[in-house]
């Protein structure tokens, strides 16, 4: 079993978490791994930086004057903070749309303070508070620009979704017919492929010159947007935001539901993907940071600044420390 984390209660191992890691170059060569780098699983929201490519390539982003911070929001699983909500509304307004067109469903803001503000006012969340509303706004403005049906943009066979699947295949160098599809939490198709192939996709994003000139320009804009406006990609006290705010000069990162994570190492043509089998996103952050440490991509001083995501204590209901969560794995070099 590929145990990546052990949870201690006292001095006894109480729980274990199984995980998989793939470190891959832009040619698809597995450089390092742990567990099963061929594990087929859904990339979930980690796919958003790729899903936004058709929004820009279609011409919709330029037609509606979309700014770089809004491009970052297309890539986001945002926290539902007011600046996120305002930006989603701004994007839709530029295309002559409003939030009633969103088909992403609703949930309370991820940011607890934003959720509390709604509860204190006796308000219910709206679609704009959904963490995927930025992605959906990008899909909607593309459909609007290309004169496609707006009511069904989220369905599997809509041209918007077909373009996304094709681009995922191209970016990850993986046959389109092999990509497994299901429905994500926000109602749109979600795509599954081997971990190492999605890592290759992020490796290729990190080396945009592998694409033709037009796509190279688009990819550079997406990565620049994410790393220039990391608060749009996630939000306050979120790992994607804090990691890119600290290390955005050398990497870009995107979390996905179900304890999935993807990172591109900028200008080095290296991509990393992670999956924790039981879906525990809290231990995922520690595994991801430990991997960056082992690869010498992040230094000890930076790791210290991200300590709340790396050092996890096992506490009881009174807040007393009763054990610790230890990351215990060593990457295997693929000879």
TABELFEN-V60735 format. One record per residue. N is the residue number from 1. SS is DSSP state (h for helix, s for strand, l for the rest). PHI is phi in radians with two decimals (999 if undefined). PSI is psi in whole degrees, 0 to 359 (none if undefined). Layout:
n=(N | N)
ss=(SS | SS)
phi=(PHI | PHI)
psi=(PSI | PSI)
//
This chain:
n=(1 | 2 | 3 | 4 | 5 | 6 | 7 | 8 | 9 | 10 | 11 | 12 | 13 | 14 | 15 | 16 | 17 | 18 | 19 | 20 | 21 | 22 | 23 | 24 | 25 | 26 | 27 | 28 | 29 | 30 | 31 | 32 | 33 | 34 | 35 | 36 | 37 | 38 | 39 | 40 | 41 | 42 | 43 | 44 | 45 | 46 | 47 | 48 | 49 | 50 | 51 | 52 | 53 | 54 | 55 | 56 | 57 | 58 | 59 | 60 | 61 | 62 | 63 | 64 | 65 | 66 | 67 | 68 | 69 | 70 | 71 | 72 | 73 | 74 | 75 | 76 | 77 | 78 | 79 | 80 | 81 | 82 | 83 | 84 | 85 | 86 | 87 | 88 | 89 | 90 | 91 | 92 | 93 | 94 | 95 | 96 | 97 | 98 | 99 | 100 | 101 | 102 | 103 | 104 | 105 | 106 | 107 | 108 | 109 | 110 | 111 | 112 | 113 | 114 | 115 | 116 | 117 | 118 | 119 | 120 | 121 | 122 | 123 | 124 | 125 | 126 | 127 | 128 | 129 | 130 | 131 | 132 | 133 | 134 | 135 | 136 | 137 | 138 | 139 | 140 | 141 | 142 | 143 | 144 | 145 | 146 | 147 | 148 | 149 | 150 | 151 | 152 | 153 | 154 | 155 | 156 | 157 | 158 | 159 | 160 | 161 | 162 | 163 | 164 | 165 | 166 | 167 | 168 | 169 | 170 | 171 | 172 | 173 | 174 | 175 | 176 | 177 | 178 | 179 | 180 | 181 | 182 | 183 | 184 | 185 | 186 | 187 | 188 | 189 | 190 | 191 | 192 | 193 | 194 | 195 | 196 | 197 | 198 | 199 | 200 | 201 | 202 | 203 | 204 | 205 | 206 | 207 | 208 | 209 | 210 | 211 | 212 | 213 | 214 | 215 | 216 | 217 | 218 | 219 | 220 | 221 | 222 | 223 | 224 | 225 | 226 | 227 | 228 | 229 | 230 | 231 | 232 | 233 | 234 | 235 | 236 | 237 | 238 | 239 | 240 | 241 | 242 | 243 | 244 | 245 | 246 | 247 | 248 | 249 | 250 | 251 | 252 | 253 | 254 | 255 | 256 | 257 | 258 | 259 | 260 | 261 | 262 | 263 | 264 | 265 | 266 | 267 | 268 | 269 | 270 | 271 | 272 | 273 | 274 | 275 | 276 | 277 | 278 | 279 | 280 | 281 | 282 | 283 | 284 | 285 | 286 | 287 | 288 | 289 | 290 | 291 | 292 | 293 | 294 | 295 | 296 | 297 | 298 | 299 | 300 | 301 | 302 | 303 | 304 | 305 | 306 | 307 | 308 | 309 | 310 | 311 | 312 | 313 | 314 | 315 | 316 | 317 | 318 | 319 | 320 | 321 | 322 | 323 | 324 | 325 | 326 | 327 | 328 | 329 | 330 | 331 | 332 | 333 | 334 | 335)
ss=(l | l | s | s | s | s | s | s | s | l | l | s | s | s | s | s | s | s | s | s | s | s | s | s | s | l | l | l | l | s | s | s | s | s | l | l | l | l | l | s | s | s | l | h | h | h | h | h | h | h | h | l | h | h | h | h | h | l | l | h | h | h | h | l | l | l | l | h | h | h | h | h | h | h | l | l | l | l | l | l | l | h | h | h | h | h | h | h | h | h | h | h | h | h | l | l | l | l | h | h | h | l | l | l | l | l | l | l | l | l | l | h | h | h | h | h | h | h | h | h | l | l | l | l | l | l | h | h | h | l | l | l | h | h | h | h | h | h | h | h | h | h | h | h | h | l | l | l | l | l | l | l | l | l | l | l | l | l | h | h | h | h | h | h | h | h | h | h | h | h | h | h | l | l | l | h | h | h | l | s | s | s | s | l | l | l | l | l | s | s | s | s | s | s | h | h | h | h | h | h | h | h | h | h | h | l | l | h | h | h | l | l | h | h | h | h | h | h | h | h | h | h | h | h | h | h | h | h | l | h | h | h | h | l | l | l | l | l | h | h | h | h | h | h | h | h | h | l | l | l | s | s | s | s | s | s | l | l | l | s | s | s | s | s | s | l | l | l | l | s | s | s | s | s | s | s | l | l | l | l | h | h | h | h | h | h | h | h | h | h | h | h | h | h | l | l | l | l | l | h | h | h | h | h | h | l | h | h | h | h | l | s | s | s | s | l | l | l | l | l | s | s | s | s | s | s | s | l | l | l | l | s | s | l | l)
phi=(999 | -1.60 | -1.30 | -1.87 | -2.43 | -2.07 | -1.81 | -1.72 | -2.03 | 1.20 | -1.82 | -1.87 | -1.24 | -1.68 | -2.44 | -2.32 | -2.15 | -1.66 | -2.57 | -2.36 | -2.37 | -2.28 | -2.07 | -2.34 | -1.60 | -1.20 | -1.54 | 1.68 | -1.41 | -1.38 | -1.55 | -2.45 | -2.76 | -2.64 | 1.28 | -2.00 | -1.23 | -1.69 | -0.98 | -1.48 | -2.72 | -1.34 | -1.30 | 0.88 | -1.28 | -1.11 | -1.39 | -1.02 | -1.09 | -1.52 | -1.10 | -1.39 | -0.96 | -1.11 | -1.10 | -1.45 | -1.12 | -1.20 | 1.73 | -1.11 | -1.06 | -1.26 | -1.03 | -1.75 | 1.13 | -1.26 | -1.52 | -1.06 | -1.16 | -1.39 | -1.05 | -1.04 | -1.20 | -1.05 | -1.54 | -1.57 | -2.02 | -1.36 | -1.55 | 1.29 | -1.30 | -1.03 | -1.22 | -1.25 | -1.04 | -1.08 | -1.22 | -1.06 | -1.12 | -1.11 | -1.03 | -1.11 | -1.07 | -1.08 | -1.72 | 1.29 | -2.07 | -2.40 | -1.20 | -1.14 | -1.36 | -1.16 | -2.02 | -1.56 | 1.40 | -2.30 | -2.78 | -1.11 | -0.94 | -1.12 | -1.18 | -1.08 | -1.16 | -1.24 | -1.14 | -1.11 | -1.04 | -1.14 | -1.08 | -1.12 | -1.60 | 1.24 | -1.78 | -1.70 | -1.18 | -1.98 | -1.02 | -1.15 | -1.43 | -1.05 | -1.10 | -1.73 | -1.16 | -1.14 | -1.03 | -1.12 | -1.08 | -1.11 | -1.10 | -1.13 | -1.22 | -1.17 | -1.06 | -1.09 | -1.12 | -1.65 | 0.99 | -1.80 | -1.08 | -1.51 | -1.36 | -2.11 | -1.01 | -1.54 | -1.42 | -0.90 | -1.69 | -1.25 | -0.95 | -1.01 | -1.30 | -1.15 | -1.13 | -1.08 | -1.08 | -1.11 | -1.17 | -1.01 | -1.07 | -1.17 | -1.16 | -1.58 | 0.94 | -2.37 | -0.99 | -1.02 | -1.23 | -1.55 | -1.23 | -1.44 | -2.18 | -2.56 | -2.01 | -1.43 | -1.08 | -1.65 | 1.68 | -1.66 | -1.05 | -2.14 | -2.11 | -2.09 | -2.74 | -1.04 | -0.90 | -1.19 | -1.30 | -1.22 | -1.08 | -1.07 | -1.04 | -1.21 | -1.11 | -1.23 | -1.06 | -1.33 | -2.31 | -1.05 | -1.18 | -1.29 | -1.68 | -1.16 | -1.03 | -1.15 | -1.21 | -0.98 | -1.11 | -1.12 | -1.10 | -1.06 | -1.15 | -1.13 | -1.14 | -1.08 | -1.13 | -1.08 | -1.43 | -1.44 | -2.24 | -1.11 | -1.16 | -1.37 | -1.30 | -2.48 | 2.64 | -1.09 | 1.01 | -2.10 | -1.10 | -1.03 | -1.12 | -1.18 | -1.16 | -1.29 | -1.11 | -1.53 | -2.20 | -1.12 | -1.26 | -2.26 | -2.71 | -2.31 | -2.57 | -2.62 | -1.41 | -2.32 | -1.09 | 1.26 | 1.03 | -1.96 | -2.64 | -2.41 | -2.38 | -2.00 | -1.62 | -1.03 | 1.16 | -1.91 | 1.11 | -2.22 | -2.20 | -2.23 | -2.29 | -2.40 | -2.56 | -1.72 | -1.05 | -1.57 | 1.34 | -1.41 | -1.27 | -1.20 | -1.32 | -1.00 | -1.08 | -1.17 | -1.12 | -1.10 | -1.18 | -1.12 | -1.10 | -1.08 | -1.15 | -1.11 | -1.56 | 1.05 | -1.60 | -2.22 | -1.68 | -1.13 | -1.13 | -1.20 | -1.08 | -1.08 | -1.20 | -1.84 | -1.00 | -1.13 | -1.63 | -1.95 | -1.77 | -2.03 | -1.72 | -1.60 | -2.04 | -1.59 | -1.19 | -1.61 | 1.47 | -1.42 | -1.32 | -2.05 | 3.06 | -2.51 | -1.88 | -1.95 | -1.44 | -2.34 | -2.75 | -2.23 | -1.01 | -1.78 | -1.36 | -1.47 | -1.42)
psi=(141 | 74 | 125 | 336 | 137 | 133 | 118 | 137 | 109 | 230 | 10 | 137 | 115 | 322 | 155 | 152 | 129 | 138 | 169 | 141 | 137 | 129 | 116 | 147 | 175 | 347 | 353 | 9 | 129 | 117 | 313 | 158 | 167 | 140 | 223 | 99 | 351 | 2 | 121 | 122 | 163 | 130 | 344 | 225 | 351 | 342 | 350 | 321 | 337 | 322 | 337 | 344 | 313 | 335 | 320 | 316 | 332 | 338 | 353 | 317 | 317 | 321 | 321 | 11 | 41 | 130 | 164 | 323 | 335 | 328 | 316 | 323 | 329 | 331 | 1 | 153 | 78 | 165 | 1 | 22 | 161 | 324 | 334 | 312 | 316 | 321 | 321 | 315 | 323 | 316 | 310 | 319 | 322 | 333 | 9 | 27 | 171 | 179 | 346 | 340 | 342 | 134 | 28 | 354 | 183 | 153 | 163 | 149 | 143 | 322 | 119 | 323 | 325 | 323 | 320 | 320 | 319 | 313 | 319 | 332 | 359 | 27 | 150 | 151 | 153 | 175 | 328 | 340 | 343 | 137 | 341 | 8 | 333 | 314 | 315 | 323 | 321 | 319 | 318 | 315 | 332 | 313 | 319 | 313 | 324 | 12 | 42 | 163 | 130 | 336 | 340 | 18 | 336 | 352 | 153 | 319 | 8 | 146 | 326 | 314 | 327 | 321 | 319 | 315 | 319 | 317 | 320 | 317 | 315 | 314 | 318 | 0 | 50 | 132 | 131 | 321 | 346 | 346 | 122 | 142 | 145 | 198 | 131 | 176 | 332 | 7 | 350 | 166 | 144 | 148 | 140 | 140 | 171 | 144 | 316 | 332 | 323 | 326 | 321 | 322 | 315 | 328 | 320 | 322 | 327 | 351 | 70 | 339 | 352 | 345 | 170 | 168 | 321 | 312 | 324 | 316 | 318 | 313 | 317 | 322 | 319 | 312 | 319 | 319 | 314 | 316 | 339 | 331 | 61 | 336 | 337 | 333 | 331 | 275 | 194 | 129 | 43 | 143 | 318 | 314 | 309 | 323 | 314 | 330 | 325 | 322 | 20 | 345 | 344 | 355 | 162 | 151 | 149 | 124 | 156 | 154 | 163 | 26 | 52 | 147 | 146 | 140 | 141 | 133 | 110 | 134 | 4 | 354 | 39 | 135 | 149 | 139 | 151 | 146 | 124 | 124 | 323 | 7 | 16 | 100 | 339 | 316 | 336 | 317 | 322 | 319 | 317 | 314 | 323 | 322 | 315 | 324 | 314 | 331 | 2 | 33 | 334 | 139 | 174 | 323 | 319 | 321 | 323 | 321 | 338 | 22 | 326 | 339 | 350 | 319 | 109 | 125 | 145 | 112 | 155 | 187 | 342 | 1 | 9 | 139 | 121 | 1 | 190 | 163 | 117 | 129 | 119 | 84 | 159 | 128 | 145 | 125 | 131 | 105 | none)
//
